[in-house]
Amino acid sequence: MHVLTYFSLKTAFNLFIP
């Protein structure tokens, strides 16, 4: 998995699931 993809998913989860 690419680093950018990892951060994108991490950010998405943090935004949708605080």
C-alpha distance matrix in Angstrom:
0.0 3.8 6.5 8.5 6.7 6.8 10.3 11.2 10.8 12.5 15.2 15.7 16.3 18.5 20.5 21.1 21.5 23.2
3.8 0.0 3.8 5.5 5.2 6.2 8.8 9.9 10.7 12.3 14.3 15.3 16.6 18.3 20.0 21.2 21.9 23.3
6.5 3.8 0.0 3.8 5.4 5.0 6.3 8.5 9.9 10.4 12.2 14.1 15.4 16.3 18.2 19.9 20.5 21.2
8.5 5.5 3.8 0.0 3.8 5.4 5.2 6.0 8.6 9.7 10.4 12.1 14.2 15.1 16.3 18.2 19.3 20.2
6.7 5.2 5.4 3.8 0.0 3.8 5.5 5.0 6.2 8.4 9.8 10.4 12.2 14.1 15.2 16.4 17.6 19.0
6.8 6.2 5.0 5.4 3.8 0.0 3.8 5.4 5.3 6.0 8.5 9.9 10.7 12.2 14.2 15.5 15.9 17.0
10.3 8.8 6.3 5.2 5.5 3.8 0.0 3.8 5.5 4.9 5.9 8.4 9.8 10.3 12.0 14.1 14.7 15.2
11.2 9.9 8.5 6.0 5.0 5.4 3.8 0.0 3.8 5.4 5.2 6.1 8.6 9.8 10.5 12.2 13.7 14.8
10.8 10.7 9.9 8.6 6.2 5.3 5.5 3.8 0.0 3.8 5.4 5.0 6.1 8.5 9.8 10.5 11.4 13.2
12.5 12.3 10.4 9.7 8.4 6.0 4.9 5.4 3.8 0.0 3.8 5.5 5.3 6.2 8.7 10.1 10.1 11.0
15.2 14.3 12.2 10.4 9.8 8.5 5.9 5.2 5.4 3.8 0.0 3.8 5.5 5.0 6.1 8.6 9.6 9.9
15.7 15.3 14.1 12.1 10.4 9.9 8.4 6.1 5.0 5.5 3.8 0.0 3.8 5.4 5.2 6.1 8.1 9.7
16.3 16.6 15.4 14.2 12.2 10.7 9.8 8.6 6.1 5.3 5.5 3.8 0.0 3.8 5.5 5.2 5.3 7.5
18.5 18.3 16.3 15.1 14.1 12.2 10.3 9.8 8.5 6.2 5.0 5.4 3.8 0.0 3.8 5.7 5.2 5.0
20.5 20.0 18.2 16.3 15.2 14.2 12.0 10.5 9.8 8.7 6.1 5.2 5.5 3.8 0.0 3.8 5.6 5.8
21.1 21.2 19.9 18.2 16.4 15.5 14.1 12.2 10.5 10.1 8.6 6.1 5.2 5.7 3.8 0.0 3.8 6.2
21.5 21.9 20.5 19.3 17.6 15.9 14.7 13.7 11.4 10.1 9.6 8.1 5.3 5.2 5.6 3.8 0.0 3.8
23.2 23.3 21.2 20.2 19.0 17.0 15.2 14.8 13.2 11.0 9.9 9.7 7.5 5.0 5.8 6.2 3.8 0.0
